[in-house]
Amino acid sequence: MARPRAGDEGFTLVEVMVAMGIFLIVSAATLSLITTSLDTVRGNADRVYAAALARSEVESLRTLGSAAVQLGASERSVSTDAGDFTITRTATWVDVGAPTNPCEVGPGVTPGKSYLRVRVDVIGGDLEAPQTVEGIVYPRDTPPTENTGTLTVQVSDDVGQPVSGVSVTGTNGAGQTFQQTTGPDGCIFAPDLAAGANWSVVIAKPGYITEQPNGQSSSGVVVNELQNTPLTFAYAASGSLIVAAGHSGFPVPAGMPFRFQPNTLNNPANASGGYPVTISGLWPDDYTAWLLPCSASTAGSTASVTLAAGGSAAMALGGTRVELVGPEGENVRAIPASPCSNDYPLGAWAVEDRDGLTFLVPTGVSLPDGTWTLTSAGESRTIVLSSSVGRCSVKWPDPNALTEAEYDDLLNDPDLPLTPADLEDFIIRPEVSDPCPTAP
C-alpha cells in the first residue's frame, strides 16, 4: 500500500471543531450587528413617517382656518402602510408677547387672540416617544369682543405636574357652553365668554379624583368683562388602601372597625365584614389607620403608610396578642369599656389529640389598646392593653387540666405509681406566662 504524501493528511476533528466555533462566533456577531442595524433603520423610518404625519396635520389645520379648529386637545388613530399611529393635537389661542401657556397670564388681563398655537404629537410603530411638530394657524390680531371675558383652567396633580386628557366643561345660566380637553401643559383657554354671568366649570377624567369630594367642580364663577379669570384644579389618579389586621394565629375579632386619616370622603369606621379591607378612590397622601374597640371610640393601635397616585398601599393593624386558656367547650367573649357596648364572640376552647394525650388549644385574639372585659362561664377578667404590651395571657381555672410538667411529675412520682391510663381524663394545657395587666 502506498504511503500518503506530505500534505494529503486532511483536517483533524479538533481542527474542524475549532473552525466551526470560530465560524459560529463570527456569525453571531454579524447577525447581532445586522439586527441592530435593521432596528435602527426601522426606527428612523418610523420617526420620519411620524414627523411627516405631524407636519401634514399642522398644514391641514392651517387649511381649516382658526375658526374651525377645535380648541384644547383631541386624539385620533390612523392606519397607514407604515403601521398604526396615534395623532394627538392641542390648540389654544395666544396673545403676542404672552407666555406660551395661557394659564400663566393670571387674573385681571385678557389674553388676546393674536394667533392659534397648535401642537401635534404622533406616536406609533416602534417609536418609544412621540414626534412633535408645533405651528401657528393664520396669525392675526382678533381684539376681544365687548361684554366678554375669558377663563383659563389649569389642572395639576398632587405634586404640581400638569395633567393632560382632562375634559373641562363650562356652562352658564344663559345656555352658553364650552368644552375642551387639556393638552400636555394641563391648561385650557376659553375665550369670548359672556361677562357678568355665573359660570359652572367641571373637570373629568376616568380614574382621577380631587382631594375633596366636590373638588372637581367650581360654581358661581364670575367672568369679568375684558378680563381673564383663572381657575386651578388639583387632580390625580386615585389609589387604594389595603388594610389587614391581627397577627398570625391572633386574628382581630370579626366586625371590629377601624378609622383612617385623612378621610376627606368621610368613609365610615367599619370593617365591612372582615379583613383585609380595600378602600378605593383615595387621594395620594400619607395615611394613618387604627383599630377601634367600637365606632364611638377614639383610641386604638395605629399604622401609617404613603399612598402614591394611581397605586395601592398595604398596612397592617396589629394590637396586643392575647392568648386565652380555659376549659374545653366554654365560650369566651370580649367586651370593650364604655362608651362602647360591642360584644365580640371569640369562640370556644377546643382540644386535640396528640400521641394519645388530649391537649387544650388556646384561643388567640388581637385587641387594640384600651380596657377589655373577657368573660367565660360566669367568670370575667378585666385587662388593660397598651402599645407597650406586645403579648400577654389570660388563664381560667380548669380542674381537669395539667401542664406537661405537672403530667410528667405525676407519672414519674414513685409515691404515686400511676400509668397513662390513670391520667386519661386529664387535659394537657399550655404553659402560660406574661399575664395581661389587670385593671386596678
Buried (B, 14 or more C-beta within 10 A) or exposed (E): EEEEEEEEEEEEEEEEEEEEEEEEEEEEEEEEEEEEEEEEEBBEBBBEBBBBBBBBBBEEBBEEEBEEBBBBBBEEEEEEEBBEBBBBBBBBBBBEEBEEBBBBBEEEEBBBBBBBBBBBBBBBBEBEEBBBBEBBBBEEEBEBBEEBBBBBBBBBBBEEEBBBBBBBBBBBEEEBEBBBBBBBBBBBBBBBBBBEBEBBBBBEBEEBBBBEEEBBEBEEBEBBBBBBBBBBBBBBBBBBBBBBBBBEEBBBBEEBBBBBEEBBEEBEBBBBEEBBBEBEEBBBBEBEBBBBBBEBBEBBBBBEBEBBBBEBBEBBBBBBBBBBBBBBEBBBBBBBBEEBEBEBEBEBBEBEEEEEBBBBEBBBBBBBBBBBBBBBEEEEBBBBBEEEBEBBBBBBEBEEBBEEEBBEEBBEEEEEEEEEEEBEEBBBBBEBEEEBBEEE
